[in-house]
Amino acid sequence: MSLPAAPEARWLPSRVVVEVLAAGLVVLAVGAVVGRPDVAVLAVAPLLTAERLLRSRPSGVALASSAAEAGEAGTLTTTAQVQVPPATVALVVRAQLPTGRPAEAVVAVRGGRRTLRATTASLRTGPVPAPDLEHVAVGPGAGSRSAVTTERPRTLRIAPRARPLPAAPVPSRLRGVAGSHESRRPGEGGSLRDVHPFGPGDRMSRIDWRTTARRSPQLEQLYVRRTLGLAEATVTLVVDSRDEVGPDPTTWGLGGGLPGSERTSLDLAREAAASLAQLYLSQGDRLALEDLGRRRHPGRPGSGRRHVARVLDALAQMAPEGEPLRRVRAPRIAAGSLVYVLSTFLDPEAALVAEQWAASGHRVVAVDVLPRLVPRRLDGRQRLAMRVVTMRREDRLAALAAAGVPTVRWSEDPARDLLALARLERRR
């Protein structure tokens, strides 16, 4: 998508031309006042130079179109196609980067066209603004310049990258007849359940001849090996997109003013959701994605590659949207789901719905996505307020643990915590 820039037909004299013209007029005035023709002659050269530069100003407008795209390794690229009058000799370009520091460069123009490209690295995901480009066309001898043209491309939506996870827990109740988890009922594909007398519905290929020969030498009774069936898990990822905070507490509440060089809580939540979705969907399980910051009809669990693309696209669109309404009850989710609540838990909303789901029989895991705080810029009062907020947050996480909801801190070592939960489930 390209956005045409608003053209400016007005070419302004540069600062050098204005200074030369002013100096010539001053010398000419001094020579005329004091009656010195030799002094007045000195003003001829600067006046002629200024007049020549003004006359050689390009005629026409500078047209441009820009586009933005997201590259590999978290890079954002803004490309602008600039078409200038033939007399233009150079372009002064400034790129406004997400880190807040602008980068400037002077580029030559040949043939009246030039392609400008600004690439910057960003650790952010989701809706991310591409770097703005400002350019000024320069005439011959740097005697004139065009008006400043700003290229503001559209906002990009960057999908999060999944982190490989070795294992994760499963719900206490498994459903379906496909998947990679062993259920408690007999079926196909699992490990040995028991050895049972041959009955209606048993296959001849499952006869255990060694057990039959040992228990029934005269073959009056056949015995078959029965295995456990493979079932699928239903997982619900609940992302709290109501707020987005960075490592620096002084930037909390700025919304879109967060620097692009720091990962926010919502960036960690998108990465955690993408990693969990890739793990469970690769095992053939069913997964649903819910946004705690939006009130809408609950989504249905899905599986397969298309569902992975849908989940990543939904995560790329998640962003805080105004002041959310307070919930009276937890959103409805599929029965028997394993629920992951991804939040900073800075307010009691996410902890409240997690406790309600745990009380209704769901297995709930709280994923703490608060980044590692850097409180170096806080003063005394801010440190005291930060300490109060942290203590309340720790009390919420402790109350969740008392209600049977474990916590996985994504900013530390989530793979280790998830593996420990999976092993605990196997022991049970």
Summary of the structure (lengths in Angstrom):
residues: 428
radius of gyration: 34.0
end to end distance: 54.7
largest distance: 141.5
contacts: 1323
relative contact order: 0.11
helix: 33%
strand: 29%
